[in-house]
Amino acid sequence: MQKLRSLAELEDPESVVVPILVDAILLVEAYRGARHQVTQLPELTDAVDALLREITIVEKSKEWAA
């Protein structure tokens, strides 16, 4: 976690983190219905699903506040 916190010190942390998040989401979605499992995919799927839930909550909150 300390390494992740240090991302805030970068000039543009979003440019580093966002592409990784996009890749993770695409990977999870690509393997969602696959017959074979990737070793870390269940954990990654859970993390991506949690992230997507949080994003949805933020979006809905903004809609309702408007």
DSSP file (Angstrom, degrees, kcal/mol; ACC not computed):
  #  RESIDUE AA STRUCTURE BP1 BP2  ACC     N-H-->O    O-->H-N    N-H-->O    O-->H-N    TCO  KAPPA ALPHA  PHI   PSI    X-CA   Y-CA   Z-CA
    1    1 A M     >        0   0    0      0, 0.0     4,-2.4     0, 0.0     5,-0.2   0.000 360.0 360.0 360.0 -32.9    0.0    0.0    0.0
    2    2 A Q  H  >  +     0   0    0      1,-0.2     4,-1.7     2,-0.2     0, 0.0   0.902 360.0  51.9 -61.2 -39.4    2.9    2.4    0.7
    3    3 A K  H  4 S+     0   0    0      1,-0.2     4,-0.5     2,-0.2    -1,-0.2   0.898 109.3  50.2 -63.5 -39.0    4.0    2.1   -3.0
    4    4 A L  H >4 S+     0   0    0      1,-0.2     3,-1.2     2,-0.2     4,-0.4   0.893 107.5  53.6 -66.1 -38.6    0.4    3.0   -4.1
    5    5 A R  H >< S+     0   0    0     -4,-2.4     3,-1.5     1,-0.3     4,-0.2   0.853 100.2  61.8 -63.0 -33.3    0.4    6.0   -1.7
    6    6 A S  G >< S+     0   0    0     -4,-1.7     3,-1.6     1,-0.3     4,-0.3   0.679  84.2  78.1 -69.6 -14.8    3.6    7.2   -3.3
    7    7 A L  G X  S+     0   0    0     -3,-1.2     3,-1.8    -4,-0.5    -1,-0.3   0.826  81.2  68.4 -59.5 -30.0    1.8    7.5   -6.7
    8    8 A A  G <  S+     0   0    0     -3,-1.5    -1,-0.3    -4,-0.4    -2,-0.2   0.739  91.7  61.2 -62.1 -21.2    0.3   10.7   -5.3
    9    9 A E  G <  S+     0   0    0     -3,-1.6    -1,-0.3    -4,-0.2    -2,-0.2   0.616  83.7 100.4 -82.0 -12.3    3.8   12.2   -5.5
   10   10 A L  S <  S-     0   0    0     -3,-1.8    -3,-0.0    -4,-0.3     0, 0.0  -0.336  82.8-120.5 -69.8 156.2    4.0   11.7   -9.3
   11   11 A E  S    S+     0   0    0      1,-0.3    -1,-0.1     2,-0.1    -4,-0.0   0.906 106.1  11.7 -64.2 -42.1    3.3   14.6  -11.5
   12   12 A D    >>  +     0   0    0      1,-0.1     3,-1.0     2,-0.0     4,-0.6  -0.639  69.2 170.2-137.3  77.2    0.4   12.9  -13.3
   13   13 A P  H >> S+     0   0    0      0, 0.0     4,-2.5     0, 0.0     3,-1.0   0.808  75.5  64.1 -62.3 -29.8   -0.6    9.8  -11.3
   14   14 A E  H 3> S+     0   0    0      1,-0.3     4,-2.3     2,-0.2    -2,-0.0   0.867  94.9  59.1 -62.2 -35.1   -3.8    9.3  -13.4
   15   15 A S  H <4 S+     0   0    0     -3,-1.0    -1,-0.3     1,-0.2     0, 0.0   0.735 112.8  40.1 -67.7 -20.0   -1.7    8.7  -16.5
   16   16 A V  H <X S+     0   0    0     -3,-1.0     4,-0.7    -4,-0.6    -2,-0.2   0.859 122.1  37.9 -90.1 -43.8    0.0    5.8  -14.8
   17   17 A V  H  X S+     0   0    0     -4,-2.5     4,-2.4     1,-0.2     3,-0.3   0.894 106.0  61.6 -80.9 -42.3   -3.0    4.2  -13.0
   18   18 A V  H  X S+     0   0    0     -4,-2.3     4,-2.6    -5,-0.2     5,-0.2   0.897 102.2  50.3 -59.2 -45.9   -5.9    4.6  -15.4
   19   19 A P  H  > S+     0   0    0      0, 0.0     4,-2.3     0, 0.0    -1,-0.2   0.886 111.4  50.3 -60.7 -35.2   -4.4    2.5  -18.2
   20   20 A I  H  X S+     0   0    0     -4,-0.7     4,-2.4    -3,-0.3    -2,-0.2   0.920 111.0  48.4 -66.9 -43.0   -3.7   -0.3  -15.8
   21   21 A L  H  X S+     0   0    0     -4,-2.4     4,-2.5     2,-0.2     5,-0.2   0.908 111.0  50.5 -62.9 -41.8   -7.3   -0.1  -14.5
   22   22 A V  H  X S+     0   0    0     -4,-2.6     4,-2.6    -5,-0.2    -2,-0.2   0.927 110.9  49.1 -62.0 -44.6   -8.6   -0.2  -18.0
   23   23 A D  H  X S+     0   0    0     -4,-2.3     4,-2.5    -5,-0.2    -2,-0.2   0.906 111.1  50.0 -60.9 -41.9   -6.5   -3.2  -18.8
   24   24 A A  H  X S+     0   0    0     -4,-2.4     4,-2.4     2,-0.2    -2,-0.2   0.917 111.6  47.8 -63.8 -43.4   -7.7   -5.0  -15.7
   25   25 A I  H  X S+     0   0    0     -4,-2.5     4,-2.5     1,-0.2    -2,-0.2   0.924 113.2  47.9 -63.7 -44.4  -11.3   -4.3  -16.5
   26   26 A L  H  X S+     0   0    0     -4,-2.6     4,-2.3     2,-0.2    -2,-0.2   0.891 111.3  51.2 -64.2 -39.2  -10.9   -5.5  -20.1
   27   27 A L  H  X S+     0   0    0     -4,-2.5     4,-1.7     2,-0.2    -2,-0.2   0.934 111.7  46.5 -62.7 -46.9   -9.1   -8.7  -18.9
   28   28 A V  H  X S+     0   0    0     -4,-2.4     4,-0.7     1,-0.2    -2,-0.2   0.932 113.8  47.9 -62.1 -46.1  -11.9   -9.5  -16.4
   29   29 A E  H >< S+     0   0    0     -4,-2.5     3,-0.5     1,-0.2     4,-0.4   0.871 109.8  53.5 -64.4 -36.1  -14.6   -8.9  -19.0
   30   30 A A  H 3< S+     0   0    0     -4,-2.3     3,-0.3     1,-0.2    -1,-0.2   0.852 116.8  36.9 -66.8 -34.6  -12.8  -11.0  -21.6
   31   31 A Y  H >< S+     0   0    0     -4,-1.7     3,-1.4    -3,-0.2    -1,-0.2   0.400  85.2 104.5 -98.4   2.4  -12.5  -14.0  -19.3
   32   32 A R  T << S+     0   0    0     -4,-0.7    -1,-0.2    -3,-0.5    -2,-0.1   0.862  95.4  25.5 -55.7 -40.6  -15.9  -13.6  -17.5
   33   33 A G  T 3  S+     0   0    0     -4,-0.4    -1,-0.3    -3,-0.3    -2,-0.1   0.228  93.9 131.7-107.6  14.4  -17.5  -16.5  -19.5
   34   34 A A    <   -     0   0    0     -3,-1.4    -3,-0.1     1,-0.1    -4,-0.0  -0.271  57.5-136.8 -70.8 153.4  -14.4  -18.5  -20.3
   35   35 A R  S    S+     0   0    0      2,-0.0     2,-0.3     0, 0.0    -1,-0.1   0.744  88.0  57.9 -79.1 -24.8  -14.1  -22.2  -19.8
   36   36 A H  S    S-     0   0    0     -5,-0.0     2,-0.4     0, 0.0    -2,-0.1  -0.769  79.2-133.0-108.1 154.1  -10.6  -22.0  -18.3
   37   37 A Q        -     0   0    0     -2,-0.3     2,-0.4     4,-0.0    -2,-0.0  -0.848   5.7-139.0-108.5 140.5   -9.5  -20.0  -15.3
   38   38 A V    >   -     0   0    0     -2,-0.4     3,-1.5     1,-0.1    -7,-0.0  -0.788  30.9-117.4 -89.9 140.8   -6.5  -17.7  -15.0
   39   39 A T  T 3  S+     0   0    0     -2,-0.4     4,-0.2     1,-0.3    -1,-0.1   0.866 109.5  28.9 -50.5 -51.0   -4.8  -18.1  -11.6
   40   40 A Q  T 3> S+     0   0    0      1,-0.2     4,-2.3     2,-0.1    -1,-0.3   0.390  93.1 101.5 -93.0   3.7   -5.4  -14.6  -10.3
   41   41 A L  H <> S+     0   0    0     -3,-1.5     4,-3.4     1,-0.2     5,-0.2   0.879  74.8  55.5 -62.2 -41.5   -8.6  -13.9  -12.2
   42   42 A P  H  > S+     0   0    0      0, 0.0     4,-2.3     0, 0.0    -1,-0.2   0.927 112.4  43.6 -58.5 -42.4  -11.1  -14.5   -9.4
   43   43 A E  H  > S+     0   0    0     -4,-0.2     4,-2.3     2,-0.2    -2,-0.2   0.908 115.8  47.9 -67.1 -41.3   -9.3  -12.0   -7.1
   44   44 A L  H  X S+     0   0    0     -4,-2.3     4,-2.9     2,-0.2     5,-0.2   0.903 110.3  52.7 -65.3 -40.3   -9.0   -9.5  -10.0
   45   45 A T  H  X S+     0   0    0     -4,-3.4     4,-2.8    -5,-0.2    -2,-0.2   0.927 109.8  48.4 -60.2 -45.4  -12.6  -10.0  -10.9
   46   46 A D  H  X S+     0   0    0     -4,-2.3     4,-2.3    -5,-0.2    -1,-0.2   0.914 113.1  47.8 -60.9 -43.1  -13.7   -9.2   -7.3
   47   47 A A  H  X S+     0   0    0     -4,-2.3     4,-2.3     2,-0.2    -2,-0.2   0.912 113.5  46.7 -66.1 -42.6  -11.5   -6.1   -7.3
   48   48 A V  H  X S+     0   0    0     -4,-2.9     4,-2.9     2,-0.2     5,-0.2   0.916 111.7  51.2 -66.1 -42.8  -12.8   -4.9  -10.6
   49   49 A D  H  X S+     0   0    0     -4,-2.8     4,-2.3    -5,-0.2    -2,-0.2   0.907 110.6  49.1 -60.8 -41.1  -16.4   -5.6   -9.6
   50   50 A A  H  X S+     0   0    0     -4,-2.3     4,-2.3     2,-0.2    -1,-0.2   0.911 111.7  49.2 -64.1 -41.9  -15.9   -3.6   -6.4
   51   51 A L  H  X S+     0   0    0     -4,-2.3     4,-2.5     1,-0.2    -2,-0.2   0.924 110.9  49.3 -62.6 -44.9  -14.3   -0.7   -8.4
   52   52 A L  H  X S+     0   0    0     -4,-2.9     4,-2.3     1,-0.2    -1,-0.2   0.877 109.8  52.1 -63.8 -37.2  -17.2   -0.7  -10.8
   53   53 A R  H  X S+     0   0    0     -4,-2.3     4,-2.5    -5,-0.2    -1,-0.2   0.929 110.1  48.5 -62.6 -44.5  -19.7   -0.7   -8.0
   54   54 A E  H  X S+     0   0    0     -4,-2.3     4,-2.3     1,-0.2    -2,-0.2   0.908 111.2  49.8 -62.7 -41.9  -18.0    2.3   -6.4
   55   55 A I  H  X S+     0   0    0     -4,-2.5     4,-2.6     1,-0.2    -1,-0.2   0.912 110.7  50.4 -62.7 -42.1  -17.9    4.1   -9.7
   56   56 A T  H  X S+     0   0    0     -4,-2.3     4,-2.8     2,-0.2     5,-0.2   0.905 109.0  51.7 -62.6 -42.1  -21.6    3.4  -10.2
   57   57 A I  H  X S+     0   0    0     -4,-2.5     4,-2.5     2,-0.2    -1,-0.2   0.923 111.3  47.3 -60.9 -44.6  -22.4    4.7   -6.7
   58   58 A V  H  X S+     0   0    0     -4,-2.3     4,-2.2     2,-0.2    -2,-0.2   0.925 113.0  48.7 -63.5 -44.5  -20.5    8.0   -7.4
   59   59 A E  H  X S+     0   0    0     -4,-2.6     4,-2.2     1,-0.2    -2,-0.2   0.928 113.1  46.7 -61.9 -45.6  -22.3    8.4  -10.8
   60   60 A K  H  X S+     0   0    0     -4,-2.8     4,-2.7     1,-0.2     5,-0.2   0.893 110.3  53.5 -64.5 -39.8  -25.7    7.8   -9.2
   61   61 A S  H  X S+     0   0    0     -4,-2.5     4,-1.8    -5,-0.2    -1,-0.2   0.905 109.9  47.8 -61.1 -41.6  -25.0   10.2   -6.4
   62   62 A K  H  X S+     0   0    0     -4,-2.2     4,-1.1     2,-0.2    -1,-0.2   0.899 111.8  50.5 -66.1 -39.9  -24.0   12.9   -8.8
   63   63 A E  H  < S+     0   0    0     -4,-2.2     3,-0.5     1,-0.2    -2,-0.2   0.929 112.5  46.0 -62.0 -45.3  -27.2   12.3  -10.9
   64   64 A W  H  < S+     0   0    0     -4,-2.7    -1,-0.2     1,-0.2    -2,-0.2   0.807 110.1  54.1 -70.4 -28.9  -29.4   12.5   -7.8
   65   65 A A  H  <        0   0    0     -4,-1.8    -1,-0.2     1,-0.2    -2,-0.2   0.727 360.0 360.0 -75.9 -21.2  -27.7   15.6   -6.6
   66   66 A A     <        0   0    0     -4,-1.1    -1,-0.2    -3,-0.5    -2,-0.2   0.479 360.0 360.0 -78.7 360.0  -28.3   17.4   -9.9
